[in-house]
Structures are given as C-alpha cells and as structure tokens.
Amino acid sequence: VIKKLKETGIKVFHSPFAIISSPYVVRSHHTARGELVHGRAYPWGTAESENELHSDLPALRRCLITEGLSELHESTRRYYERYRAEQLIRHN
C-alpha cells in the first residue's frame, strides 16, 4: 500500500494505523481494579480502544487533530499570502 501511495505521489505522513474501536464497555483485564473501558472482549482478554499498547486510536486522534489542523493552518496561510500578494500587485 505504501509503495502504491508513493508511486501515485500521495503524501504519506504516517505508516498505517491499527485501530481498535468499539461502542461497547468491557471490563479491563489489564488494570488491577478491572476498570470498565471501551474495547472488545475476546476469549484471551480485552483489546482496549484507548490503550496505546492495544490500539493506535489515540495516536490517530492526535494526528488528525494536532497535525491535521497544523497542516490546514499552514496551507491557509500560504493561500492567504499568495492572494494578498496578487491583490497588492493588482492595486499598485
């Protein structure tokens, strides 16, 4: 997949994410108190959505919110600067 993305010129900022997502609340086998967490229960244990040892969901969220907004901010700034320069040239 990464090779195909590079061949087509699509920017890859991160390697693929392994996401565990679940609307269900399950009892964690990974905490001393057996806390309730979002995740999936399997015969061998639980896979927790918010546990970075189990899922890249927290990393994906940070990527989309932090880095995605940074990229949006930067591209907006470049667009505005280009527009501003064109307007200054046009009106002078």
URLINQUI-V598621 format. One record per pair of residues at least 24 apart in sequence whose C-alpha atoms are under 10 Angstrom apart, sorted by sequence separation. I is the first residue (numbers start at 1). GAP is how many residues later the second one is. D is the distance in Angstrom with one decimal. If there is no record, write none. Layout:
BEGIN
i->I gap->GAP d->D
i->I gap->GAP d->D
END
This chain:
BEGIN
i->22 gap->25 d->9.5
i->24 gap->25 d->10.0
i->21 gap->26 d->9.1
i->22 gap->26 d->8.5
i->23 gap->26 d->9.5
i->20 gap->27 d->7.2
i->21 gap->27 d->8.0
i->22 gap->27 d->6.8
i->20 gap->28 d->7.0
i->21 gap->28 d->5.3
i->19 gap->29 d->10.0
i->20 gap->29 d->5.1
i->21 gap->29 d->8.5
i->19 gap->30 d->7.5
i->20 gap->30 d->8.4
i->19 gap->31 d->9.7
i->20 gap->31 d->9.4
i->19 gap->33 d->9.9
i->20 gap->34 d->7.5
i->21 gap->34 d->8.2
i->19 gap->35 d->8.4
i->20 gap->35 d->5.3
i->21 gap->35 d->9.7
i->18 gap->36 d->8.6
i->19 gap->36 d->5.1
i->20 gap->36 d->7.4
i->21 gap->36 d->7.4
i->18 gap->37 d->6.0
i->19 gap->37 d->5.2
i->20 gap->37 d->6.7
i->17 gap->38 d->8.2
i->18 gap->38 d->5.4
i->19 gap->38 d->5.3
i->17 gap->39 d->5.7
i->18 gap->39 d->7.6
i->19 gap->39 d->9.0
i->16 gap->40 d->9.3
i->17 gap->40 d->7.8
i->19 gap->40 d->9.5
i->18 gap->41 d->9.9
i->19 gap->41 d->8.3
i->17 gap->42 d->8.3
i->18 gap->42 d->9.2
i->17 gap->43 d->7.1
i->16 gap->44 d->9.6
i->14 gap->46 d->9.5
i->14 gap->49 d->8.8
i->13 gap->50 d->9.3
i->13 gap->54 d->9.5
END
